[in-house]
Amino acid sequence: MNAPKYLFAAGAILLLFACSSEEYLYEGSVPEVKQAIYNPEKGFIREIEVDLDETLYLYYSLFRYDRQVSPDSISYLVARFFWVFEDKTYNSSTLPLTFSEAGVYKLSLNTVDYFGDTLQEKLTIYANTPLSIQANTSPKSANPLDSSGVDLEWEISGLDSWEKPQCILYVSANQEKLWNTARDTISCESPFHLKGPFSSLIPEAFRDTSYVFYWGIKIEITNTKDANRDSSSFYFRTRLIENPEAILEIPVRYSSISPENTPQFRLSLLSAGGDTLQALVSGEKRVRFRNVSPAANLTVSAEELLYPEYRAKEITENALSGIYSVTDTLFFEDLTLPERKPLQTTLAEGDSIGFVARDLGSGLNKDFTEVFMNGAVIPFRWSGDTLYFKNACFSDSCEISVRLLDYSGNESSPVYWEISRQDTLFVIGHPKITEARP
């Protein structure tokens, strides 16, 4: 921890005056010893904010000639130090505090020298109710060419009585740059009318597409040092122009999948009665159904064509006239265990043992393959989807275990195979389930 060079200017340190000319307190008429309250996040403080149920850590700091005194040396310079909070005294160098009720709290740090003189540093703590901002009636869409614009409404909860809020509106067509584009300082309590138009393009440009505009509210508290209390962002889309139908956009995601796999799926848009309205095949991360007639309770179903172990739950959505809607994410999951079986079950002495692996979902993560014989790990090698290892069975029978893991984290079933000697051959039997295999 580096102490500030000029603590007087920072306003975080008080001077310890004593009645003695002892060298450890003074050099001539210049006081040597200073104290401070330190917080790891804010530094040297006299005022700080903390949310309810969060722990605030305060540290006692002592300086001599603007250099911090090590904990072991403090007792040579001062007789004692202590915190006073809520009429209780604490004698430790670190003071953790947690607040369950919102309010303004006062705390003092006291240092006493060997002549009985006391130095006091005061701290104001604002224990805040967690702040949140929610869009109240956020517009689903707006006409990009209409000068009337849109009304933005929100609801703020968690403002405490001592806080004087100021809200700043941010608007951008680029979500990553939203907080770089402050639009206006506005009232925190009243809706804001955002004037249009939002584009100068001709109407035909919006017949089959929509643009997203992001807006956000940042709350600043004007009467405390920790000004920025919270910020939340929302968005609205532009309407389709001169198009009475709807567009549905479906984001598609897969659970962990092998980088070697290129998925391909079929999406079907079904009516409330189960009739197929549209179907398409794609491998893109975002898929769109265009020219959808307005209707309620439409269903989007999905089928993975190349990796059938993947399944996705259906999505229900309404198609509204002139509206470009984005559905919930359609998420493909692979919950099927990888499989394996012996390449051949009869082997001559000296033959390698082979196991064929099979996974029709996320793909085998071959880095996590393990092979055991009688509980001991043995080396192996992959050749395509088959792994080979030497027959290390030197008794009449041995147990073989092969463990596989796919990219979705599914582990192969806990089974083992018994390999037994029969005359000059080795025979691998059927798999057996066991509750505890190495």
C-alpha positions in Angstrom: 0.0 0.0 0.0 1.5 3.3 -1.0 0.7 6.3 1.1 0.0 9.6 -0.7 2.9 12.0 -0.7 0.9 15.0 0.6 -1.8 13.7 2.9 -2.7 17.2 4.1 -3.9 18.1 0.6 -5.9 14.8 0.3 -7.8 15.7 3.4 -7.4 12.1 4.7 -4.9 12.6 7.6 -5.0 14.6 10.8 -2.0 15.6 12.8 -1.1 14.2 16.2 0.0 17.0 18.5 1.8 16.2 21.8 3.1 18.3 24.7 6.6 16.8 24.5 9.6 17.6 22.4 10.4 13.8 22.1 12.0 13.0 18.8 9.4 10.4 17.7 6.7 13.1 17.7 8.4 16.2 16.5 11.4 17.5 14.7 11.6 21.1 15.7 8.1 22.5 15.3 7.0 20.0 12.5 4.7 17.2 13.7 5.9 13.8 12.6 3.0 11.4 13.1 -0.2 11.3 11.1 -3.1 8.8 10.9 -5.6 7.8 8.3 -8.6 5.5 7.6 -8.0 3.3 4.6 -10.3 1.3 2.4 -8.9 -1.1 -0.2 -11.3 0.0 -2.9 -11.4 3.8 -2.2 -8.1 4.5 -0.6 -7.8 7.1 2.2 -11.4 8.2 3.1 -13.5 10.5 5.2 -16.8 9.5 3.5 -17.8 6.3 1.8 -20.9 4.5 0.5 -21.7 0.8 0.9 -24.7 -1.4 -0.1 -26.7 -3.2 2.4 -25.3 -6.7 3.4 -22.0 -5.9 1.8 -18.9 -5.9 4.0 -17.0 -2.7 4.4 -13.3 -3.1 5.4 -11.5 -0.3 7.2 -7.9 -0.2 8.1 -5.9 1.8 10.6 -2.9 3.5 9.0 -0.1 5.4 10.7 2.5 7.6 9.0 5.8 9.2 10.1 7.4 11.7 7.8 4.8 10.7 5.2 6.0 7.1 5.3 3.7 4.3 6.5 4.7 2.8 9.8 4.7 -1.0 9.9 2.3 -2.7 12.3 5.2 -4.0 14.4 6.5 -0.4 14.9 3.2 1.4 15.8 3.5 0.6 19.5 6.8 2.6 19.6 5.0 5.7 18.5 1.6 5.7 20.1 0.2 4.2 23.3 -3.0 2.8 21.7 -5.6 3.3 19.0 -9.3 2.3 18.8 -12.5 2.7 16.7 -15.8 4.0 18.1 -18.9 2.9 16.2 -22.5 2.8 17.5 -21.2 3.4 21.0 -19.0 0.4 20.9 -15.2 0.4 21.0 -13.0 -1.8 18.7 -9.3 -2.2 19.3 -8.2 -4.1 16.2 -6.3 -2.5 13.3 -8.9 -3.8 10.8 -12.6 -3.1 11.2 -15.1 -5.0 9.0 -18.7 -3.6 9.0 -21.9 -5.0 7.5 -25.1 -3.0 7.5 -28.6 -4.5 7.5 -30.5 -1.2 7.6 -30.1 1.8 5.3 -28.9 5.0 7.0 -26.1 7.5 7.6 -23.6 6.2 10.1 -20.8 8.0 11.9 -17.5 6.4 13.0 -14.3 7.7 14.6 -10.7 6.5 14.7 -8.8 7.6 17.8 -5.1 7.5 18.5 -3.6 8.3 22.0 0.0 9.1 22.4 2.2 8.4 25.5 1.3 11.8 27.0 -2.4 11.2 26.8 -3.1 13.5 23.9 -5.8 12.1 21.5 -6.1 12.4 17.8 -9.5 11.7 16.2 -10.4 11.0 12.6 -14.1 10.9 11.6 -15.8 8.9 8.9 -19.3 9.2 7.4 -20.7 5.9 6.0 -23.8 5.9 3.8 -25.4 2.4 3.9 -27.5 2.3 0.7 -30.4 0.2 -0.3 -29.4 -1.7 -3.5 -30.4 0.4 -6.4 -32.1 -1.0 -9.5 -33.6 0.5 -12.7 -36.2 -1.3 -14.7 -37.9 -0.4 -18.0 -41.5 0.3 -17.1 -43.2 0.4 -20.5 -40.2 0.2 -22.8 -41.3 0.6 -26.4 -41.3 -2.7 -28.4 -40.8 -0.8 -31.6 -40.7 2.7 -33.1 -41.3 4.1 -36.6 -37.8 5.0 -37.7 -39.0 7.8 -40.0 -41.7 9.3 -37.7 -40.7 12.6 -36.1 -43.1 11.9 -33.1 -40.4 9.5 -31.6 -41.0 7.3 -28.6 -41.7 7.6 -24.9 -39.2 6.0 -22.6 -40.4 5.1 -19.1 -38.5 3.4 -16.3 -38.9 2.7 -12.6 -36.1 3.3 -10.0 -36.1 1.5 -6.6 -33.6 1.8 -3.8 -33.1 5.5 -3.6 -32.5 6.5 0.0 -34.0 9.7 1.7 -30.6 11.5 1.9 -29.7 10.9 -1.7 -30.3 13.6 -4.3 -30.4 11.8 -7.7 -29.6 13.1 -11.1 -30.3 10.9 -14.2 -28.4 11.0 -17.5 -29.9 9.4 -20.6 -27.7 7.6 -23.1 -28.8 6.5 -26.6 -26.8 4.7 -29.3 -27.2 2.3 -32.2 -24.1 0.6 -31.0 -24.5 -1.3 -27.7 -20.8 -1.4 -27.0 -20.6 2.4 -27.3 -23.8 3.2 -25.4 -22.2 4.7 -22.3 -20.0 7.0 -24.5 -22.9 8.9 -25.9 -24.8 10.9 -23.2 -27.9 12.4 -24.7 -29.3 14.6 -21.9 -29.6 15.2 -18.2 -33.2 14.4 -17.3 -35.6 14.0 -14.4 -35.3 10.6 -12.6 -39.0 10.6 -11.9 -40.6 11.5 -15.2 -40.8 9.7 -18.5 -38.6 11.1 -21.3 -39.8 11.7 -24.9 -37.1 10.7 -27.4 -37.8 12.6 -30.6 -37.6 11.0 -34.0 -36.9 10.4 -36.8 -34.2 7.7 -36.2 -33.2 7.4 -39.8 -33.0 9.4 -43.0 -33.3 6.3 -45.2 -36.3 5.8 -47.6 -39.2 3.6 -46.4 -38.2 0.7 -48.6 -35.1 0.2 -46.6 -37.3 -0.8 -43.6 -39.7 -3.2 -45.3 -37.8 -6.3 -44.3 -35.3 -5.2 -41.7 -35.2 -3.5 -38.4 -32.6 -1.5 -36.5 -31.9 -1.7 -32.8 -31.5 1.5 -30.6 -30.1 1.1 -27.2 -30.9 3.5 -24.4 -29.8 3.6 -20.8 -30.2 5.5 -17.6 -27.2 6.4 -15.3 -28.0 7.6 -11.8 -25.7 10.1 -10.2 -26.0 11.2 -6.6 -25.1 14.8 -6.4 -24.7 15.2 -2.7 -22.1 12.4 -2.0 -18.6 11.8 -3.3 -19.5 8.3 -4.7 -21.6 9.9 -7.5 -22.3 6.9 -9.8 -24.8 4.7 -8.1 -26.2 2.5 -10.9 -26.8 2.2 -14.6 -29.1 0.0 -16.6 -29.6 -0.4 -20.4 -32.6 -1.3 -22.5 -33.4 -1.2 -26.2 -36.2 -0.8 -28.8 -36.4 -1.8 -32.4 -37.6 0.2 -35.4 -40.9 -1.0 -37.0 -41.2 -2.5 -40.5 -42.4 0.2 -42.9 -45.3 -0.6 -45.3 -45.2 -4.2 -44.3 -48.2 -5.7 -42.5 -46.5 -9.0 -41.8 -43.9 -9.9 -39.2 -40.3 -11.1 -39.0 -39.1 -13.5 -36.3 -35.4 -13.8 -35.5 -34.2 -16.8 -33.5 -30.8 -16.8 -31.8 -29.3 -20.3 -31.8 -26.7 -21.6 -29.4 -25.0 -25.0 -28.7 -23.7 -26.3 -25.5 -19.9 -27.0 -25.7 -19.2 -28.6 -29.0 -16.0 -29.9 -30.6 -14.2 -27.3 -32.7 -14.1 -29.9 -35.5 -17.9 -30.1 -35.7 -20.0 -27.9 -37.9 -23.6 -28.1 -36.9 -26.6 -27.9 -39.2 -30.2 -27.8 -38.1 -33.8 -27.6 -39.4 -36.1 -25.0 -37.8 -39.9 -25.3 -38.3 -42.4 -22.5 -37.6 -45.7 -24.1 -36.5 -49.1 -22.5 -36.1 -51.0 -22.8 -32.8 -52.8 -25.8 -34.3 -49.5 -27.6 -35.2 -49.5 -26.9 -39.0 -46.1 -26.1 -40.5 -46.0 -22.5 -41.8 -42.3 -22.3 -42.7 -39.2 -24.5 -42.5 -35.6 -23.8 -43.2 -32.2 -25.5 -42.9 -29.2 -23.5 -41.5 -26.1 -23.5 -39.4 -26.0 -19.8 -38.6 -26.2 -18.3 -35.1 -29.2 -16.2 -36.0 -32.0 -17.4 -38.2 -35.0 -15.4 -39.5 -38.5 -16.3 -40.6 -39.7 -13.5 -42.9 -43.2 -12.7 -44.2 -44.9 -14.3 -41.2 -48.6 -13.5 -41.0 -49.7 -12.1 -37.6 -50.7 -14.8 -35.3 -50.5 -15.8 -31.6 -48.8 -18.8 -30.0 -46.6 -19.8 -32.8 -44.0 -22.5 -32.1 -40.5 -22.8 -33.3 -39.2 -26.4 -33.2 -35.7 -27.6 -34.0 -33.9 -30.7 -35.2 -30.1 -31.2 -35.4 -29.4 -32.9 -38.7 -25.7 -33.9 -38.3 -25.4 -34.6 -34.6 -28.7 -36.2 -33.5 -27.7 -36.4 -29.8 -28.4 -32.7 -29.6 -31.9 -31.7 -28.6 -33.6 -28.2 -28.2 -36.7 -27.2 -26.4 -39.5 -25.5 -28.4 -40.0 -21.8 -28.3 -43.4 -20.0 -28.3 -43.7 -16.5 -29.8 -46.4 -14.1 -31.1 -46.1 -12.6 -34.6 -47.2 -8.9 -34.6 -48.0 -6.9 -37.7 -45.1 -4.7 -38.8 -42.9 -5.9 -35.9 -39.5 -7.4 -36.0 -39.3 -9.8 -33.0 -36.3 -11.6 -31.5 -37.3 -14.8 -29.6 -35.6 -16.4 -26.7 -32.4 -18.2 -27.5 -33.0 -21.7 -28.9 -30.4 -23.8 -27.1 -29.2 -27.2 -28.3 -27.9 -29.5 -25.6 -26.2 -32.8 -25.7 -27.2 -35.0 -22.7 -26.2 -38.4 -24.2 -23.3 -40.4 -22.9 -20.5 -41.3 -25.3 -20.4 -45.0 -26.2 -17.6 -47.6 -26.8 -17.3 -51.2 -27.5 -14.5 -53.7 -28.4 -13.3 -53.6 -32.0 -13.1 -57.4 -31.8 -13.7 -59.9 -29.0 -11.3 -62.7 -29.9 -7.5 -61.9 -30.0 -4.4 -63.9 -30.5 -1.5 -63.6 -28.0 0.4 -60.4 -28.7 -2.6 -58.7 -30.5 -3.4 -55.1 -29.4 -6.9 -54.5 -28.0 -9.0 -52.0 -29.8 -12.2 -50.1 -28.7 -14.4 -48.2 -31.1 -15.8 -44.9 -29.6 -19.0 -43.2 -30.7 -20.5 -39.8 -29.9 -23.1 -38.2 -32.2 -23.3 -35.0 -30.2 -20.7 -32.5 -29.0 -17.9 -34.9 -30.0 -15.3 -36.8 -28.0 -12.8 -34.8 -25.9 -10.0 -37.2 -26.4 -7.7 -35.4 -24.0 -9.7 -36.8 -21.1 -9.7 -40.5 -22.2 -8.5 -43.1 -19.7 -7.8 -46.8 -20.0 -7.4 -49.1 -17.0 -6.5 -52.8 -16.7 -7.2 -54.3 -13.2 -7.3 -50.8 -11.9 -4.0 -49.7 -13.3 -3.7 -46.9 -15.9 -2.2 -48.1 -19.1 -1.0 -46.2 -22.2 -3.1 -46.1 -25.4 -3.2 -44.4 -28.8 -6.0 -43.0 -31.0 -6.5 -43.9 -34.6 -9.6 -42.1 -35.9 -12.4 -43.0 -33.6 -10.7 -46.2 -32.4 -8.2 -46.4 -29.4 -5.6 -49.2 -29.1 -3.6 -50.5 -26.2 -1.4 -53.5 -25.5 -2.9 -56.6 -23.8 -1.2 -56.3 -20.4 -3.2 -59.3 -19.0 -0.7 -61.9 -17.7 -3.2 -63.9 -15.7 -6.2 -66.1 -16.6 -8.6 -63.1 -16.6 -8.4 -59.3 -16.2 -10.8 -56.4 -16.1 -10.7 -53.6 -18.7 -12.2 -50.1 -18.2 -12.4 -47.4 -20.9 -13.5 -43.9 -19.8 -14.6 -41.3 -22.3 -15.8 -37.7 -22.0 -17.5 -35.5 -24.6 -17.3 -31.8 -25.0 -20.6 -31.3 -23.1 -19.2 -33.0 -20.1 -21.0 -36.3 -20.5 -19.0 -39.2 -19.2 -19.3 -42.8 -20.5 -21.3 -45.3 -18.5 -19.5 -47.1 -15.6 -19.0 -50.5 -17.2 -16.0 -52.8 -17.5 -15.2 -55.8 -19.7 -13.6 -59.1 -18.6 -10.8 -60.5 -20.8 -10.0 -64.1 -20.2 -7.5 -66.6 -21.6 -8.9 -69.6 -23.5 -6.2 -71.9 -24.7 -4.0 -69.8 -27.0 -6.6 -67.0 -27.4 -8.0 -64.1 -25.4 -11.7 -63.5 -25.3 -13.4 -60.2 -24.3 -16.9 -60.8 -22.7 -20.0 -58.6 -22.5 -19.8 -55.3 -20.5 -20.8 -55.5 -16.9 -22.1 -52.6 -14.8 -20.3 -51.8 -11.6 -21.0 -49.1 -9.0 -17.4 -48.6 -8.2 -14.8 -48.9 -10.8 -11.4 -47.2 -10.7 
